[in-house]
Each structure stands twice: as C-alpha cells, then as structure tokens.
Amino acid sequence: MAFCGLLASTQAWADSPQNDQFQTDQFQDDQPQPKHKKRVVHRVDPAAQLRHTMRDEINNGLLGIVSEGTDYTVDLALALTSEQNHLRLLPIAGAGALQNAKDVMLAHGIDFAIVQTDVLDEIKRNPPFPGVEKYLRYVTKLYDQELHVLAGPDIQSIDDLRGKKINFGLRDSGTYTTATTIFKALGVEPDVTNLPQPIALDRLRRGEISGLVYVATKPSRLFQDIRPDENLHFLPITGNLPPNYTAVTITSDDYPELVSKDAPVETVAVGTVLVAYNWPTKSERYQRVNGFVQAFFANLKEIKARRPKWKDFDVTASVSGWTRFPAAEEWLKKAELTPGTATARSAESGSDSRQATSQAQIPLDPEQRDALFREFAAYQRNPVDPKQREALFRDFAEYQKRQHQIIIAFRGTASDH
C-alpha cells in the first residue's frame, strides 16, 4: 500500500475526534430538552470553529495522486494548483505501479495514479476483481520510461544472464512487470531477485548479483554516481518484443560515465498513463476530478515547460482496452485534435488553437491561388518527365485539399468565441 498516502489521506478525510468541543456542543444543542429543565446554551469555542473552517478550506478541492516517485506528480501539483481553480493536488509516493493502480481503485483519498501501459495490460489479463475496467478511466498517455539493464564486466549480452542472479525490483513495481515481460519475450530465464534498487546496485558492485533491471526516465539518479573504473555497463535490448514497447537509444548525453559517444545502447521504452478513479458522475468527488482534468488540458504549456520529458507525450494517443475520462474526451473533440496533426502538436505546447491553425499554413486568397496555378501550368508545359508531371499534379491537388481543410478548421475554431 502507499503508506504515506494512507497517512496523508487519513488526516485529510478522517472524522473529527469524539471529544471535539465544537461538534459536541452542536450535538447537545440539537437534542430535545426536558420540559422541567431550563435549556442550557453552550458556548461555541472560537478556536475549534477556526480549526474546522481551516480544515474545510484545505480539504475543499483536495485530490490525491500516487506514483512511483514524486518528481512528475509534484510538477503537476505546482502547475495546476491555484486559487482560481480551487484545486490542490497531493502527491503520494507509492509502493509500485501495480499497487498504485489498486490504490487508486480501492484506497481512500487517492483519485489519480501514473502507471505504465504494460501494468494496465497486466491488470486486464489478471484483474484483482471482476469488472475492473469500470472503475478506472484514463486521462491521457504521458511520457515514456526507458528500460535499463545494468550488468557487471562478465556479462556481455542478455543471453549471458540465463540462470544468473538479476534484480527485477519489488514484485508490485512497474520495473518487475516490464522486466518479466521483456525477458519472457526474449526467452531468457534468469534467477530473479526482488530487492529495492539501491540495495541491488550495491550488490552488483560487490559482484553478488550479475545485473539489475530498472525502468525510469533517463537520465536516472540511480546511475549518476557510477564511475567508469567500476566496469558496469548497460546491455542492449533487441529482438522480437511486444508491440507496446518502442525502440529507443541510451547515449553518452544521458550517462557520460557509462556510455561512450561512439557506442550508444539500444533498448526499449514503455509508456505511462494518467488514470483516474471513475467516481459516480453526480458525486462531489467526480466534480473535483473533472475540474482537475479541465485544468490539466488548460495548462499544458505550463506542464510541458517543467522538464524535457513532459514535452514528449501526445494527448491524442489512445490506450487500448480502456475508456478515456469524459472531460478529456470532450476537450479533444472540442479542440478537433487528431494524432500527429500540426494543431495537436501546437495545442499540446499550449499555443492558442486559432493562432496555431493559422500559423500552420496561411490560406491563400483567390488571386494568389490563381497565380500559383498559372505558375504550376507553365511548369507543366516544360519538357519534363510525364511521371514527374503526374506527381506534381497530385501534389498540387493535395495542397488545395489541405488549404480547404485549414480554412474550415480556422473558421470552426473562431466560431466558438
């Protein structure tokens, strides 16, 4: 369980102590009084009343988010918390990606989680309870995390790890899920340990294990202090791997002491997803989550400016087998975003959609269009290859089509105001 999350949520949402003076006085005042006795009016303790007011203010708009590590959730908390939207995001350090997904569905005070895409796949394959997909909604895919396989000097490839001790991290961690899937796909069966990563790195340095696997955004702090004379190195990951992992490269820019400039290391990355608990639509809690989702999309520029990894994600990307949170789906439809479009990329960077659309390509007026066509016709009269003429005509037709779409998109966006 996410222990600090449980502690935080217990304080935030717990009932008041039974001996609370303010609540006790109110209760006594509400009780029927005997006719033969004079009703006693109890004094309201100003200190207790102030504490209750402060408690209500702090809890109003409070939302919990759990993840492995808090760097990125703190980014969200700082970017989205404001007096205007009455939101406050409480980052919680979780025990592991799989446990985090369970916590967002079952633990009090947790509304969001950042989990890996392969962890969601695992939950689909082995649900903790029937109908699990009804209780989770995804907001958007986020940044990728890279798979690092660090080994000692006697290990030169993944195949060398057959039967050798290698650390996959804690059993509920995202690293364990990814490592298990990748090694199974490669047909390599090591002797797996489940140690916390800092302890595993220490044992690798002492030669007690042959390697460790760690999924994290690069460059990871875990590897920052490794010296070249320790003779530790990353292993390349290639082969027939599941489609939800993408090929990436670890370079000397990421780890100058571990990777040489002329020998980058091939590996894979796994996506992460922002998921939310599917509260009943008429509940107060749903309104809070809904408000956060709207604030998230309204502040994409601020979020993406916080660190390089935030710039990499595509808000339009879907998560197979899961349903998008309604407010997120509504925002995408209103913005008319589709994956890979210039409008989508500019909207993710926080640019105004009307400005982004017009800057993507400025529509031509009829006189400019006719002049361009005359130039195109003159070019066609030149003795060029027929195939080249045909290709050029197709290009011009496609250009005209794009112009028409841009004009429609521009007018449609402007009509919202």
N, C-alpha and C positions, 0 to 999 in steps of 0.2 A: 504493500500500500504506500501511497505518497504521504509519509509520516508528517513532514512539515506542513503539507497541505491539510491533513486532517486536524493538526493542531490549530492552524490558522482558521479553518472553516468552523471548528468547534467554538472558537472565541467569537467569530463574527455572527454565527447564526444560533448560538445556544440561547435557551431561555434564561431569563433573569433568575438570580438566586431567590430561594423561597423567602429569605428574610429581608428582601429589598423593601425599604421603608415606603417608597412611593407607591409601589404596586400593592403592598399590604394595606396601606391607608385607603387606596381606591376600592379594594375588595370589601373592606369593612364598611365603607360608606354605602356600598350597594346592597348590603344585607338589610332585610326587614328589621325594624327596631320594635322592641316590646312597647305596648301602649302605656304601661305604667312607668316607663323609664324615659327620662329626657334624652333626646338624641344627642350624641356626642359628635362634634365636628372635629375631625382630625386635621392637624396641620400638614400641609404638603411640604416636604423637605426640599428647599431650593437646590441643594447640592444633588439630590437624587434626580430631580426633574431635569437639571442641566445635563447630568450624565446620560439620561435617557434621550434627550434631544441630540446630544453628540453621537450617541450610538446609532440613532436613526439616520443622521446625516451621513455617517461613514458607511452604513450598510446600503443606503439608497444608491442604486446603480452599481453596486459591487459585483464583480464577476470573477470567477476563478479559472485559471488556465494552467494545465500541467504539461510538463515536457521533460525530456532527458536533458538536463542542463537548462539554464535560465537566460542565456545571452540573448536569444532571439525573442523570448517572451517578454523580457524587460524592454527590448526595443519597442514591441507593440504597446506595452503599458505606457511608456513615455510618449509615444507618438499619438496615442488615442485618448489619453486621459485629459479632460479639460472641464472647466466649469460650464461651458456651453452645452456639451452633450451629456453632462451628468453621469459620466461613466468612470469607473475605476477598475482597472484590471489587476488582479492579484496573481503574480507568477508563483508557481509551486514547482519545486524540484521533485520529479517523480522517480520511482524505483526502476522504471524500464518502460519501453514503448508499449509492450503488450499489456503490462499492468496499467499504464496510463490510459489506454483505451477502455479497460474495465472500469477504471476510476471515474472517467467522465460519464459512464453509464450508470454507475452504482453509488459512488461516494457523494456525500453531502457537500455542497459548496463548490463543486467543480462543474463548470459549464463548457469548457473548451479543452482540447488537447492538440498537440502537434505530434503526429505519429507517421511512421514510414508507410509507403504504399504496400510493401510486402507484408507488413504487420496487419494491415486491413485485409489483405488476401488470406492470411493465416486465420484471422477471425472468421472470415467467410467459410473457410474449409472446416474449421473446428470451433464452432460458436460456443461461447460459455453458457448460453441458454437459447432456447428456440426464439426465432423472430428477432435476432439481434439487430438486423438491418433497419428495423422500425425505430430504434432508439438512437441511432446516430445519423447525422447529416453532415455532409462536407461543405465547407465554405469555398475553399479554393485549394489547388495544389500550390505548394510553396517551393522553396529551394531544394536542390539536390544535396545529398551527403555522399562522400566518397568512401569506398571500401579500401582500407589499408591493411595489408598483410605484411607484418614486420617479422623478419627471421634472423637467425644467427648465421655466422660465417659458413657453417657446414651445410646449409640449406640453400640450394640454387633455384629451385622451382617448386611449384605446388605439389608435383608428384613426389618430391623428396619428403613431403610431410606425411606420407602414408604410414600409419601406425605410430607416428611421433606425437609427443605431447604438444598441443597447441591450445591457446586460450580463446574461447568464444565469448567470454563475458558472462554476466549473470543471465540466468535462464529466461527471465522475462524481458531482457533488453532487446532493443532493435538490432544490435550487433549479433546477438545469438540467432535471431530469426534469419537475418541476411546470410550469415556465415554458414548456417545449416543448409540453406537453400543452394548457395553457390557451390559448396564442397560436394553436395549430393549430385548436382548437375555435372560436375567435373569428374565424378566417380572416385573421389579421394576420401578415404575414411581415416581420419586421424584419431589420436587418443585425446578427447576433448576435456579441457578443464573449464571451470566456471568461476574464475577469480575476478575481483574488481580489477580494472585495467592497470592502475598504478602498481598494484602488487604483481600482476602478470609481467609488466615491464621490468620490474626489479628482478624477478626470477629468470626472465630471458637474459638479462645482463649477466646473471651468475651462471647461466648455462643449464638451469634446472628444467626449462622447457625449450622447445625448438622454435616457437613462434607465437604470435598473437594476432588476432583479427580485431579491427576496430573500425566502426562506421562513424564518421564525423565529417563536418565541413572542413575542408583544407584551407589553410594550414591548422592542424590541431595542436593545442597546447601540450598534449601528451608527448609529442615527439620533439618539442622545441629544444630540449636540453641534451639531446643525444649527440655525442661527439663522434667525429669520424674514426678515431682510434678504437672505438668500441666494436667496429666491424659489423654493425647491424645494418640491414638494408631491406627495402621493400621488394616484394615478389610481384611479378606481372600476373595479371588475371586475364586470360583469354580463353576462347573456346566456345562451345555451343551452350549458351546461357539463356535463361528465360527472357522473354521479350520486355519485361518491365524493368530491366536493368539496362542502362545506357553506357556505352564505352566512353571513358574519359582518360586523361593522362595526368600523372603526377610529375611535376617538373622541378628543376632546381630553384625556380622562383618560389615554389611552395615550401621546399625544405632544402636550403642551400648546403647543409651539412650532411644530408643523407642521399641526395640525388645529384649526379653530375650533369652539367649542361648538355653534354652530348649523348646522354643515356636516359631519356625520360622513361617512366614506368607506366605501362598500360594497366588500367584497372577498370572498375565499373562504378557507377553511381546509382543510388536509389533515391526516389523522390520522397518528399514529405508532404503531408496534408494537414490543413487546419480543419478539425472536425468539431462539431457542437452536439450537445445533447438535444434531442428532439422533444422539447417541452411542449405541453398542450398549448395550442395556439392562442387561447384566451387567457392564459396564465400571466401573472405579473413577471414571472421569470422569463417567459418567452419574449416579452416586450423588451426586457433588458438585452437578451441575446440578439434580438432583431436590431436594436439600436446600435449594438457593437458592430454587427455586420455592415450596417449602413455607414458607420464611421470608418470602418476599415477601408472600404472602397473609396470613400471621400478623401481619405488621407494617404492614398497610395504613394504620392510623391514624397511625402514626409517619411513614410516607412522605408522606401527604397533608397533614400539618401543616407540611411544609418550605417549600412555596411555593404560591401560588394555583393555578397550572396543574395541579398534582397532584390538585386536588380535582375536576377536570372529567371524568375518564375513568370509563368504565363497564366493570368487569371482566367482565361477562357478554357484551359485544359480541363477535361473531364476525368473523373475517377471511375473506372469500370466497376459495375456492380453496386454502386452506391448512389444515393439521391442527393442532389445539391440542396442546400438550405434555401427556402423560398425567397428570402430577401436577396440572396446572392444571385439567384436565377433571374429575379425581376430586374436587378441592376444591369446584368449583362444584356437582357432583352431591350431594356430602355436605351442602353448605350449602343445597341446594334453591333456588338462585338462578336467577331468570329476568330478562331485561332489563326495567328500568323499575319493578320491584316495590319496595315500601317496604322489604322485607327486604334486597333487593340494595343499595339506597342506604345503609341503615344498616350493613350488613356492610362495604361499601367504606370507610365512615368509621371503621371499627374497633370499632363497638359490638358488645357481646355479642349473638349471634343470638337467644337466648331473650328477653333484655330488649327487643331491637328489635322482635321479633314481638309481644310482649305490649303494648308501648307503641304500636304502630301502631294497634291498636284492641282494647280490653279486652272479652272475651266476656261476654255477659250471662247471669245465671242464669235459670232458668225463670220465676220470679216477675217479674223485671224485664222479660223478653221479653213475658210476657202483659200486663203493664201497658202496655208500649209498643204492643202490638197493639190493646188497648182504646181507647187514645188515637187510634190510626190509624182504628179503626172509627167512633168518634164523629165524627172529622173527615169521614169519608166520608158520614155522614148529613146533613151540611150541604149546602145547595143550591149546590154548585159545579158547574162545567162538567164534563160526562161525560169529555171528553178529559183534563181535569186529574186526575179520579179514576183513570182508567186509568194515567196516567203515574205517579201517586203509588203505585199498587199495584205497578207494575213496580219502582219504586224500593225499596219495602219488600221485595219478593221478592229483589231483588239484594242488599239489605242482609242478609237472612237467609242467602243463599248465601255472602256474604263472611264472616259470623260462623262458619259451619260450616268454611270453609277455614282460618280463623285458628286455630280450636280444634285441628284436625288438625295444622297446621304446628307449633303450640306443643307439643303432646304428642309429635310425632315428633322434634322437636329435643331435648326434655327426656330422651327415652328413650336418647339417646346417652351419658348420664352415669350 
